[in-house]
Amino acid sequence: MQFTQTFKTKLQNLRPAQFEQLALEAFHYQARHCSVYKEYLQALKVQIENINHISQIPFLPIAFFKYHRISSTDQPAEVVFESSGTTGGQPSKHYVVDKKFYSSNAIQIFNHFYGLLGNYHLFALLPSYLERKNSSLVFMVEELMQHTAQPSGFFLYNFEELSSLIKKTYKNDKKIILLGVTYALLDFAERFPMYLPELIAMETGGMKGRGQEMVRQQVHARLKEAFGCQVHSEYGMTEMLSQCYAINSDVFQVPPQVRILLRDLNDPFSPAPRRIGGINVIDLANIDSCCFLETQDIGEMLSPTTFRVLGRYDNSEQRGCNLLVS
């Protein structure tokens, strides 16, 4: 308990030069206190005392979140986030023991990339997520909205009301973010195009069977054509508590508490021989669960702090909020 609270305090003012040391501290802590991760390392015959660089750390496949409680603490969960997954599929569950930390982390990351939330109106077009419980995306947006300018709010399918409110709000001195799942943003853009060059349309991925999957560049082109606006993206998932943002491009930037490492597409225990590979995420905000996540996403590293998402592994489960398929 004392370790995790001290660790979370360190994350509030994390400098890049401190990241590797904190990641190693998190690894050695979770290798002993996260029972599922501990057993996984034992099965791999990892000598944890020999891990002294982040490139040596094994990553836990996120599928483990479907069938196990991934936790490094005995504290009860304050909220359990569930992934959308596919119809009838087993959802991932993330047992979050500290809602206040999750909220402050999300706000800190937003402010890091965009400045103070109070300078924005936030309208969220998240129909499929509002229709189910325990969505980490809805929870995050709710927390952000508490600090934004008013009006801000959620919308299901009432596009006409949303269009009217955006036009009315657009006239004041605050910026507007229209955040939504891909299919809803595209439907709205088709039915209510308007020229709003200062608008930020932020897609979180996901067609959810509502139409043909599109590459991110195609989605951005359609939204820009409809609104004449900037188009941003958010990269997150149920299993990680931090978010990455792509600002007016398809290039994601990581916040200070996150690093992306690539693995060989055919060997999960080897680094990618080139700058394209499977995405491994170190998310230090996951100190109460597991910070080291082996995703089923394929990415391209552009720099130590920037990357693109290129798609998903074949036969991997379709995810709701974080990807488009290329």
JOKACOR-V282103 format. One record per helix or strand of 2 or more residues. SS is the DSSP state (H for helix, E for strand). FROM is the first residue (numbers start at 1). LEN is the number of residues. If there is no record, write none. Layout:
ss = (SS	SS)
from = (FROM	FROM)
len = (LEN	LEN)
//
This chain:
ss = (H	H	H	H	H	E	H	E	E	H	H	E	H	H	E	H	E	H	E	H	E	E	E	E	E	H	E	E)
from = (2	16	35	48	54	60	64	79	93	99	117	120	127	136	153	159	175	182	200	216	230	240	252	258	276	284	292	306)
len = (10	18	9	3	3	2	4	4	4	16	3	6	4	10	3	11	6	10	4	12	8	7	2	6	8	3	12	7)
//
